Amino acid sequence: MNEPIIRVRDIAWIRLQSPDLDQAEKFLTDFGMAKAGRTGNALYMRGTDAEHHIHITELGPPKVLSIGFHADSERDLQRLAEQASGASGVETINEPGGGKRVRLSEHNGFGIEVVHGLDRVSALPVQRFKFNTGPDRRRLGEVTRVSVAPSQVKRIGHAVISTPDIKQSVAWARRHLGFTPSEEVHDEADQNELLASFIHADRGKEFVDHHIMMFGRHATAGLNHVSFEVQDIDDLWAGHEWLINQKHRHCWGIGRHLLGSQIFDYWNDPWGRLHEHWTDSDRVNADHPYRLVPRSEGLRSQWGPQAPQEFRDAASK
């Protein structure tokens, strides 16, 4: 394979469009994010980590606008602007958090932003509990009392794209952003028929999340879901109860994925876009062996409910 144009560092944000910023802010606050900024036309939400924001909502009819990724340097932005077909020039971002970016479209026309130089902010305080598990006894003379409250979203973890052509989508992501497959899933009857591809950021020996993007085969291209890490399983369950109490619409969970191993919980925002809470992902690096597995081994929960049709068909535009 040819060398990629750049190798991105991590996912930066999801950029959506919604007709009511107050309603969007209510959902995202209940989901566990904090407001980083708001203008008359856009809402910026953050997690507890030091990124300025991880979720952007612009005012307008419901739409998925783009996914952002962090570049290592402004030179990487320049390289992408020069070599990627249809890419914008290097632009100054006129939004809270600042920075620079290059805009381009992936294989299906889906918006991609590659960014660098954003403001950093102070991390937010979090509450976590010690666990007494097996031989690991850390909670001594302390009690655990978990309050029902919004989860404490830590950071954005990955985005999943529904696509009619997985191989072309993966090829685009490898060429432009430097991703590499961790594991892929094939049809039971034909190993050449890919059903899903889990791809991670290629950072050499550095350990990264099992996937930063995943492509799932579907007749319609669109966003299947966007995923956010929470602090631990108590935090995930507390947020689950809170979202139920606030009458938000649940889609799938709680369970543990097989590929990636995340403990997961999926929720619909007010316009139907799927947002995932997760905790405890696999971490991989360049030494991780690539695996190609059949559907029966790959696309299932280790425990908890199996995926409903609503999840499998999600492809928000």
Backbone hydrogen bonds in HBPLUS format (Angstrom, degrees):
<---DONOR---> <-ACCEPTOR-->    atom                        ^
c    i                          cat <-CA-CA->   ^        H-A-AA   ^      H-
h    n   atom  resd res      DA  || num        DHA   H-A  angle D-A-AA Bond
n    s   type  num  typ     dist DA aas  dist angle  dist       angle   num
A0005-ILE N   A0175-ARG O   2.82 MM 170  6.20 162.7  1.85 172.4 170.2     1
A0008-VAL N   A0177-LEU O   2.98 MM 169  5.55 161.8  2.01 144.4 144.4     2
A0009-ARG N   A0070-HIS O   2.75 MM  61  5.39 162.7  1.77 155.8 161.0     3
A0070-HIS N   A0010-ASP O   2.76 MM  60  5.32 161.1  1.79 152.1 158.8     4
A0012-ALA N   A0068-GLY O   2.75 MM  56  4.90 175.5  1.75 123.9 123.7     5
A0068-GLY N   A0013-TRP O   2.85 MM  55  4.95 174.6  1.85 144.0 145.8     6
A0056-ILE N   A0014-ILE O   2.89 MM  42  6.21 163.4  1.92 165.4 168.7     7
A0015-ARG N   A0066-SER O   2.88 MM  51  5.15 160.4  1.91 162.5 156.3     8
A0065-LEU N   A0015-ARG O   2.90 MM  50  5.42 145.0  2.02 146.1 155.2     9
A0066-SER N   A0015-ARG O   3.16 MM  51  5.15 157.3  2.22 137.8 140.7    10
A0016-LEU N   A0056-ILE O   2.83 MM  40  6.17 166.5  1.85 161.4 159.5    11
A0058-GLU N   A0016-LEU O   2.84 MM  42  6.24 165.2  1.86 148.3 150.2    12
A0017-GLN N   A0063-LYS O   2.73 MM  46  4.88 142.8  1.87 160.7 156.9    13
A0063-LYS N   A0017-GLN O   3.02 MM  46  4.88 148.4  2.12 133.4 132.2    14
A0018-SER N   A0058-GLU O   2.85 MM  40  6.25 156.0  1.90 167.5 175.7    15
A0060-GLY N   A0018-SER O   2.90 MM  42  5.21 152.5  1.97 118.9 122.5    16
A0024-ALA N   A0020-ASP O   3.01 MM   4  6.28 155.4  2.08 145.4 153.0    17
A0025-GLU N   A0021-LEU O   2.85 MM   4  5.97 159.8  1.89 145.4 150.6    18
A0026-LYS N   A0022-ASP O   2.99 MM   4  6.21 154.0  2.06 145.4 152.4    19
A0027-PHE N   A0023-GLN O   3.08 MM   4  6.36 167.4  2.10 151.7 153.9    20
A0028-LEU N   A0024-ALA O   2.98 MM   4  6.17 175.3  1.98 157.5 159.0    21
A0029-THR N   A0025-GLU O   2.87 MM   4  5.89 150.1  1.96 145.3 153.2    22
A0030-ASP N   A0026-LYS O   2.97 MM   4  6.13 163.8  1.99 149.7 154.4    23
A0031-PHE N   A0027-PHE O   2.79 MM   4  5.99 138.2  1.96 143.9 157.3    24
A0032-GLY N   A0028-LEU O   3.09 MM   4  6.29 119.5  2.47 128.0 141.4    25
A0033-MET N   A0028-LEU O   2.97 MM   5  5.71 169.3  1.98 154.0 153.6    26
A0032-GLY N   A0029-THR O   3.04 MM   3  5.11 141.8  2.19  97.8 109.2    27
A0153-VAL N   A0032-GLY O   3.10 MM 121  5.15 154.1  2.17 124.1 130.5    28
A0034-ALA N   A0046-ARG O   3.04 MM  12  5.26 161.6  2.07 139.6 145.6    29
A0046-ARG N   A0034-ALA O   2.70 MM  12  5.26 165.5  1.72 159.0 163.8    30
A0036-ALA N   A0044-TYR O   2.70 MM   8  5.33 164.8  1.72 145.8 149.0    31
A0037-GLY N   A0044-TYR O   3.21 MM   7  5.02 140.9  2.37 142.6 136.1    32
A0044-TYR N   A0037-GLY O   2.83 MM   7  5.02 160.6  1.87 161.9 155.2    33
A0039-THR N   A0042-ALA O   2.86 MM   3  5.26 164.5  1.88 155.5 160.8    34
A0059-LEU N   A0041-ASN O   2.88 MM  18  5.16 152.0  1.96 148.0 145.3    35
A0043-LEU N   A0057-THR O   2.79 MM  14  5.04 150.1  1.88 142.8 153.0    36
A0057-THR N   A0043-LEU O   2.89 MM  14  5.04 157.6  1.94 145.7 151.7    37
A0045-MET N   A0055-HIS O   2.90 MM  10  5.16 169.4  1.91 156.7 159.9    38
A0054-ILE N   A0045-MET O   2.76 MM   9  6.09 161.9  1.79 157.5 159.0    39
A0055-HIS N   A0045-MET O   3.24 MM  10  5.16 142.2  2.39 149.0 146.5    40
A0048-THR N   A0153-VAL O   2.85 MM 105  6.29 141.9  1.99 138.0 150.0    41
A0124-LEU N   A0048-THR O   2.85 MM  76  4.64 153.4  1.92 130.2 139.1    42
A0049-ASP N   A0154-LYS O   3.18 MM 105  5.56 159.3  2.22 143.7 142.5    43
A0121-VAL N   A0050-ALA O   2.93 MM  71  4.91 167.0  1.95 141.5 145.5    44
A0067-ILE N   A0111-GLY O   3.05 MM  44  6.43 143.9  2.19 136.6 141.3    45
A0113-GLU N   A0067-ILE O   2.87 MM  46  6.08 160.9  1.91 147.9 148.7    46
A0069-PHE N   A0113-GLU O   2.75 MM  44  6.25 142.4  1.89 153.2 166.0    47
A0115-VAL N   A0069-PHE O   2.78 MM  46  6.07 162.5  1.81 162.8 169.0    48
A0071-ALA N   A0115-VAL O   2.79 MM  44  5.77 166.1  1.81 165.2 163.8    49
A0077-LEU N   A0073-SER O   3.39 MM   4  6.84 149.2  2.49 136.0 143.5    50
A0078-GLN N   A0074-GLU O   2.96 MM   4  6.33 155.3  2.02 149.7 156.1    51
A0079-ARG N   A0075-ARG O   2.90 MM   4  6.17 156.4  1.95 149.5 155.9    52
A0080-LEU N   A0076-ASP O   2.94 MM   4  6.18 159.6  1.99 150.4 155.4    53
A0081-ALA N   A0077-LEU O   2.91 MM   4  6.14 162.1  1.95 151.6 156.6    54
A0082-GLU N   A0078-GLN O   3.00 MM   4  6.16 146.7  2.11 144.4 153.0    55
A0083-GLN N   A0079-ARG O   2.97 MM   4  6.05 149.2  2.07 148.7 156.4    56
A0084-ALA N   A0080-LEU O   2.93 MM   4  5.39 159.9  1.97 146.5 149.2    57
A0087-ALA N   A0084-ALA O   3.22 MM   3  5.53 162.6  2.25 131.1 129.2    58
A0088-SER N   A0103-ARG O   2.81 MM  15  5.27 157.8  1.86 157.0 163.8    59
A0091-GLU N   A0101-ARG O   2.79 MM  10  5.29 171.1  1.79 161.0 162.8    60
A0101-ARG N   A0091-GLU O   2.88 MM  10  5.29 150.4  1.96 145.4 154.6    61
A0093-ILE N   A0099-GLY O   2.90 MM   6  5.54 174.6  1.90 145.8 146.4    62
A0098-GLY N   A0095-GLU O   3.01 MM   3  5.65 164.6  2.03 140.8 144.1    63
A0119-ASP N   A0097-GLY O   2.79 MM  22  4.93 162.0  1.82 143.1 149.2    64
A0100-LYS N   A0116-HIS O   2.83 MM  16  5.46 162.8  1.86 163.0 168.8    65
A0116-HIS N   A0100-LYS O   2.92 MM  16  5.46 147.7  2.02 150.2 153.6    66
A0102-VAL N   A0114-VAL O   2.88 MM  12  5.32 141.5  2.03 143.3 155.8    67
A0114-VAL N   A0102-VAL O   2.96 MM  12  5.32 165.1  1.98 154.1 159.0    68
A0104-LEU N   A0112-ILE O   2.97 MM   8  5.32 160.2  2.01 154.6 158.2    69
A0112-ILE N   A0104-LEU O   2.82 MM   8  5.32 155.8  1.88 170.0 162.4    70
A0106-GLU N   A0110-PHE O   2.87 MM   4  5.28 162.9  1.90 149.9 152.2    71
A0109-GLY N   A0106-GLU O   2.81 MM   3  5.23 165.0  1.83 125.0 129.3    72
A0133-THR N   A0136-ASP O   3.02 MM   3  5.32 145.3  2.14 153.5 147.9    73
A0136-ASP N   A0133-THR O   2.77 MM   3  5.32 136.4  1.95 151.6 150.4    74
A0154-LYS N   A0229-GLU O   2.67 MM  75  5.44 166.2  1.69 154.6 159.1    75
A0229-GLU N   A0155-ARG O   2.91 MM  74  5.51 142.1  2.05 150.1 161.3    76
A0157-GLY N   A0227-SER O   2.77 MM  70  5.38 176.9  1.77 140.8 141.3    77
A0227-SER N   A0158-HIS O   2.86 MM  69  5.26 166.6  1.88 167.6 164.8    78
A0159-ALA N   A0212-ILE O   3.19 MM  53  6.60 146.5  2.31 135.3 139.5    79
A0214-MET N   A0159-ALA O   3.14 MM  55  6.64 134.4  2.36 142.1 147.9    80
A0160-VAL N   A0225-HIS O   2.92 MM  65  5.39 166.0  1.94 166.3 165.4    81
A0224-ASN N   A0160-VAL O   2.84 MM  64  5.37 154.3  1.90 142.3 148.2    82
A0161-ILE N   A0214-MET O   2.84 MM  53  6.29 153.5  1.91 164.6 171.2    83
A0216-GLY N   A0161-ILE O   2.99 MM  55  6.31 159.1  2.03 148.2 154.1    84
A0162-SER N   A0222-GLY O   2.78 MM  60  5.23 159.5  1.82 161.8 165.9    85
A0222-GLY N   A0162-SER O   3.06 MM  60  5.23 149.4  2.16 133.9 135.6    86
A0163-THR N   A0216-GLY O   2.93 MM  53  6.12 157.4  1.98 157.1 160.8    87
A0218-HIS N   A0163-THR O   2.99 MM  55  5.32 153.2  2.06 118.0 123.7    88
A0169-SER N   A0165-ASP O   3.13 MM   4  6.31 155.7  2.19 147.3 154.7    89
A0170-VAL N   A0166-ILE O   2.83 MM   4  6.04 167.1  1.84 163.5 165.8    90
A0171-ALA N   A0167-LYS O   2.95 MM   4  6.07 158.1  2.00 142.8 149.6    91
A0172-TRP N   A0168-GLN O   3.00 MM   4  6.19 154.9  2.06 143.4 149.5    92
A0173-ALA N   A0169-SER O   3.06 MM   4  6.35 164.0  2.09 149.9 153.8    93
A0174-ARG N   A0170-VAL O   2.86 MM   4  6.07 157.6  1.91 156.1 162.1    94
A0175-ARG N   A0171-ALA O   2.98 MM   4  6.07 164.2  2.01 148.1 152.6    95
A0176-HIS N   A0172-TRP O   2.95 MM   4  6.05 169.4  1.96 158.8 161.2    96
A0177-LEU N   A0173-ALA O   2.97 MM   4  5.33 151.4  2.05 131.9 140.9    97
A0178-GLY N   A0174-ARG O   3.17 MM   4  4.53 137.0  2.36 111.2 117.7    98
A0180-THR N   A0200-HIS O   2.97 MM  20  5.53 154.4  2.04 150.7 159.0    99
A0200-HIS N   A0180-THR O   2.84 MM  20  5.53 162.8  1.87 156.2 151.2   100
A0182-SER N   A0198-PHE O   2.73 MM  16  5.68 172.9  1.74 158.8 160.0   101
A0291-ARG N   A0182-SER O   3.37 MM 109  6.83 149.1  2.47 136.5 145.1   102
A0198-PHE N   A0183-GLU O   2.93 MM  15  5.45 170.9  1.94 172.8 175.5   103
A0184-GLU N   A0291-ARG O   2.92 MM 107  6.44 153.1  1.99 155.5 164.4   104
A0293-VAL N   A0184-GLU O   2.90 MM 109  6.33 164.9  1.92 161.8 163.0   105
A0185-VAL N   A0196-ALA O   2.87 MM  11  5.04 164.9  1.90 143.5 146.2   106
A0195-LEU N   A0185-VAL O   2.71 MM  10  5.45 174.1  1.72 150.1 152.1   107
A0196-ALA N   A0185-VAL O   3.38 MM  11  5.04 152.6  2.46 133.4 131.4   108
A0186-HIS N   A0293-VAL O   2.86 MM 107  6.18 154.8  1.93 149.5 157.3   109
A0295-ARG N   A0186-HIS O   3.01 MM 109  5.84 125.7  2.31 176.1 168.3   110
A0187-ASP N   A0193-GLU O   2.84 MM   6  5.52 150.9  1.92 157.0 166.9   111
A0190-ASP N   A0187-ASP O   3.23 MM   3  5.33 143.2  2.37 102.5 112.6   112
A0193-GLU N   A0190-ASP O   3.12 MM   3  5.54 159.9  2.16 112.1 118.3   113
A0217-ARG N   A0195-LEU O   2.94 MM  22  5.14 168.3  1.96 139.9 140.4   114
A0197-SER N   A0215-PHE O   2.85 MM  18  5.19 144.9  1.97 145.5 155.2   115
A0215-PHE N   A0197-SER O   2.93 MM  18  5.19 155.4  1.99 143.8 150.3   116
A0199-ILE N   A0213-MET O   3.04 MM  14  5.59 167.2  2.06 155.0 158.5   117
A0212-ILE N   A0199-ILE O   2.80 MM  13  6.21 153.6  1.87 151.8 154.7   118
A0213-MET N   A0199-ILE O   3.35 MM  14  5.59 166.8  2.37 153.3 154.4   119
A0206-GLU N   A0203-ARG O   3.22 MM   3  5.47 155.4  2.28 132.0 127.7   120
A0286-ALA N   A0204-GLY O   2.82 MM  82  5.02 154.4  1.88 147.7 149.3   121
A0208-VAL N   A0284-VAL O   2.79 MM  76  5.47 159.2  1.83 154.2 158.3   122
A0284-VAL N   A0208-VAL O   2.81 MM  76  5.47 154.3  1.87 156.0 161.1   123
A0210-HIS N   A0282-ASP O   3.05 MM  72  5.35 137.9  2.24 147.2 138.9   124
A0223-LEU N   A0316-SER O   2.72 MM  93  4.80 161.1  1.75 144.8 141.4   125
A0316-SER N   A0223-LEU O   2.81 MM  93  4.80 147.5  1.92 142.3 131.3   126
A0226-VAL N   A0274-LEU O   3.14 MM  48  6.52 153.2  2.21 146.6 152.2   127
A0276-GLU N   A0226-VAL O   2.85 MM  50  6.15 159.3  1.90 151.6 156.4   128
A0228-PHE N   A0276-GLU O   2.79 MM  48  5.93 156.3  1.85 150.2 156.8   129
A0278-TRP N   A0228-PHE O   3.02 MM  50  6.24 137.6  2.21 150.1 151.2   130
A0230-VAL N   A0278-TRP O   2.90 MM  48  6.01 157.4  1.96 165.0 166.8   131
A0236-LEU N   A0232-ASP O   2.98 MM   4  6.30 151.2  2.07 148.3 157.1   132
A0237-TRP N   A0233-ILE O   2.95 MM   4  6.15 163.7  1.98 149.9 153.4   133
A0238-ALA N   A0234-ASP O   2.86 MM   4  6.05 160.1  1.90 152.2 158.1   134
A0239-GLY N   A0235-ASP O   3.05 MM   4  6.16 160.1  2.09 143.0 148.3   135
A0240-HIS N   A0236-LEU O   2.93 MM   4  6.16 147.6  2.04 143.0 152.7   136
A0241-GLU N   A0237-TRP O   3.03 MM   4  6.32 164.0  2.06 153.6 155.4   137
A0242-TRP N   A0238-ALA O   2.99 MM   4  6.23 156.7  2.04 145.9 153.0   138
A0243-LEU N   A0239-GLY O   2.89 MM   4  6.06 166.8  1.91 153.9 156.4   139
A0244-ILE N   A0240-HIS O   3.07 MM   4  6.31 154.4  2.14 148.0 155.0   140
A0245-ASN N   A0241-GLU O   2.98 MM   4  6.22 162.4  2.01 149.6 154.3   141
A0246-GLN N   A0242-TRP O   2.95 MM   4  6.23 139.5  2.11 146.1 157.9   142
A0248-HIS N   A0243-LEU O   3.10 MM   5  5.56 165.6  2.12 164.6 161.2   143
A0247-LYS N   A0244-ILE O   2.98 MM   3  5.16 161.0  2.02 110.7 115.0   144
A0268-ASN N   A0249-ARG O   2.93 MM  19  5.50 174.0  1.93 167.5 169.4   145
A0251-CYS N   A0266-TYR O   2.98 MM  15  5.38 170.3  1.99 141.9 139.0   146
A0252-TRP N   A0266-TYR O   3.45 MM  14  5.04 159.6  2.49 117.9 122.5   147
A0266-TYR N   A0252-TRP O   2.70 MM  14  5.04 169.3  1.71 164.7 166.9   148
A0255-GLY N   A0264-PHE O   3.28 MM   9  5.49 150.2  2.38 136.4 144.0   149
A0264-PHE N   A0255-GLY O   2.75 MM   9  5.49 155.6  1.81 148.9 157.5   150
A0256-ARG N   A0303-TRP O   3.00 MM  47  5.55 155.4  2.06 149.5 149.8   151
A0302-GLN N   A0256-ARG O   2.63 MM  46  5.45 159.3  1.67 166.6 173.6   152
A0257-HIS N   A0262-GLN O   2.82 MM   5  5.44 155.3  1.88 162.1 159.3   153
A0282-ASP N   A0260-GLY O   2.79 MM  22  5.20 151.1  1.87 150.1 154.9   154
A0263-ILE N   A0279-THR O   2.98 MM  16  5.37 177.1  1.98 164.4 163.6   155
A0279-THR N   A0263-ILE O   3.08 MM  16  5.37 139.1  2.25 138.9 149.9   156
A0265-ASP N   A0277-HIS O   3.00 MM  12  5.19 126.6  2.30 154.0 154.5   157
A0277-HIS N   A0265-ASP O   2.84 MM  12  5.19 166.4  1.86 158.6 161.9   158
A0267-TRP N   A0275-HIS O   2.86 MM   8  5.29 161.1  1.89 149.5 155.9   159
A0275-HIS N   A0267-TRP O   2.77 MM   8  5.29 164.5  1.79 160.6 166.0   160
A0269-ASP N   A0273-ARG O   2.88 MM   4  5.34 154.2  1.95 140.1 148.2   161
A0272-GLY N   A0269-ASP O   2.92 MM   3  5.19 165.8  1.94 125.0 123.8   162
A0288-HIS N   A0285-ASN O   2.94 MM   3  5.51 166.5  1.95 121.8 126.2   163
A0297-GLU N   A0294-PRO O   2.93 MM   3  5.44 145.0  2.05 114.2 124.5   164
A0298-GLY N   A0294-PRO O   3.02 MM   4  6.16 134.0  2.24 146.6 159.9   165
A0298-GLY N   A0295-ARG O   3.09 MM   3  5.02 131.6  2.34  95.7 109.2   166
A0299-LEU N   A0295-ARG O   3.08 MM   4  5.51 150.2  2.17 137.9 146.3   167
A0311-PHE N   A0308-PRO O   3.10 MM   3  5.50 125.7  2.41 105.6 117.7   168
A0312-ARG N   A0308-PRO O   3.19 MM   4  6.57 164.8  2.22 152.6 156.5   169
A0313-ASP N   A0309-GLN O   2.93 MM   4  6.04 144.9  2.05 152.6 161.0   170
A0314-ALA N   A0311-PHE O   3.19 MM   3  5.28 162.5  2.22 107.1 112.5   171
